[in-house]
Amino acid sequence: TDLINVFESLQCGSRNHLRSFVFGIENAGNTYIPQFLSPEDYDAIIAGSHEQCN
């Protein structure tokens, strides 16, 4: 279960980083277009709130 916890924490951090990254790009007047995430996954992550990762 330690490996699962580490993996889940990495996923959580990645979602937070994506939100911050997109926020910064959009504040600079640009648009981010995901290259590897599906539009549905991307939209779900961006619509979410900042998460507290363990």
C-alpha positions as CSV (number, residue, x, y, z in Angstrom):
1,T,0.0,0.0,0.0
2,D,3.0,2.4,0.4
3,L,3.5,2.2,-3.4
4,I,-0.1,3.0,-4.0
5,N,0.0,6.0,-1.6
6,V,3.1,7.4,-3.3
7,F,1.4,7.0,-6.7
8,E,-1.7,8.7,-5.6
9,S,0.3,11.6,-4.1
10,L,2.2,12.0,-7.4
11,Q,-1.1,12.1,-9.3
12,C,-2.5,14.7,-6.9
13,G,0.6,16.8,-7.2
14,S,0.5,16.5,-11.0
15,R,-3.1,17.7,-11.1
16,N,-2.2,20.7,-8.9
17,H,0.8,21.5,-11.1
18,L,-1.3,21.4,-14.2
19,R,-3.9,23.8,-12.7
20,S,-1.1,26.2,-11.7
21,F,0.6,25.9,-15.1
22,V,-2.6,26.6,-17.0
23,F,-3.4,29.5,-14.7
24,G,-0.1,31.1,-15.4
25,I,-0.3,30.6,-19.2
26,E,-3.8,32.1,-19.3
27,N,-2.8,35.0,-17.1
28,A,-0.1,35.8,-19.7
29,G,-2.8,35.9,-22.4
30,N,-2.1,32.6,-23.9
31,T,-4.0,29.4,-24.3
32,Y,-2.9,25.9,-23.3
33,I,-4.0,23.0,-25.4
34,P,-3.4,19.6,-23.9
35,Q,-1.4,17.2,-26.0
36,F,-1.7,13.9,-24.1
37,L,-4.7,14.2,-21.8
38,S,-8.2,13.6,-23.3
39,P,-10.3,16.8,-23.4
40,E,-12.6,15.2,-20.8
41,D,-9.7,14.4,-18.4
42,Y,-8.2,17.8,-18.9
43,D,-11.5,19.6,-18.3
44,A,-12.2,17.6,-15.1
45,I,-8.7,18.4,-13.7
46,I,-9.0,22.1,-14.6
47,A,-12.5,22.4,-13.1
48,G,-11.3,20.9,-9.8
49,S,-10.0,22.8,-6.8
50,H,-6.5,22.8,-5.5
51,E,-6.0,19.5,-3.6
52,Q,-4.1,18.8,-0.4
53,C,-1.7,16.0,-1.3
54,N,-0.2,13.8,1.3
